[in-house]
């Protein structure tokens, strides 16, 4: 994987993690609307995908 690819993964991961934090600060999951919960879960899945990609990069180096 090229450095540019790693940078893109890191950037997206940071953005998604920030969005996750902002969505839960001062709230309970029970306060989420169905749409908010779906969005949260979608970001969570994407974060897991990106972590997998980072793991592949680490193993390849």
Buried (B, 14 or more C-beta within 10 A) or exposed (E): EEEEEBEBBEEBBEEBEEBBEEBEEEEEEEEBEEEEBEBBEEBEEEBEEBEEBBEEBEEEE
